[in-house]
Amino acid sequence: MNNATIQASGASIIQEAESWIYRRLRHWKMIPVPATGNIASGNDFLTLPTDFLEPRRLFITGTNFAELRMTTDREVIQNWTYDGSGARVQQQPMIYYFDQAAFRFDSVADQAYPYALVYYQQPAALGASNATNFLTSTYPRLMRCALMAAACEWLKDMGQGQINRTYWDELAMIELQAAQIEGDRAIHAIEFGAIIA
């Protein structure tokens, strides 16, 4: 944009553009290898990964294999069961919801249950030590459009500047939708056995 203010504020503008994209896009390139570990015996929760955006699947693995079903907080809490002394019954969890900190289960685990979590990850922020990611290599136009929209807003452009902001917002949304369609197409091809030509 040939503007010294923009150059001085570049890191903030990049962060805003990335955030705008990651709040909207769910692409298979944002799915890391499954997170694994154990739901500890006596717990009715599992702490979220620090880079968590949204779950795809949560499995109990091993001999007690089950895919846990995501549902509402209401249904999970309605399924809490108690013994005669008023303590929560301990058994294998089957459903969950999530809040800002953890997955919350319908049951307190009666043993350690190994799990595998497939989720959408917040990619590492771009910066001096991380100059590229899948956006810059696969969707550079999306990144540029989001950056330009953020830069126009940063300058608080009015008049023609606001027209520029609207222009870049619209282009960013078009590019985002195209990336989402491409990501969805790959996921659906795997899930439903379609062939991508």
Secondary structure by P-SEA (a helix, b strand, c coil): cccaaaaaaaaaaaaaaaaaaaaccccccccccbbbbbccccccccccccccccccccccccccccbbbbbcaaaaaaacccccccccccccccccccccccccccccccccccbbbbbbbccccccccccccccccccaaaaaaaaaaaaaaaacccaaaaaaaaaaaaaaaaaaaaaaaaaaaaaaaaacccccc
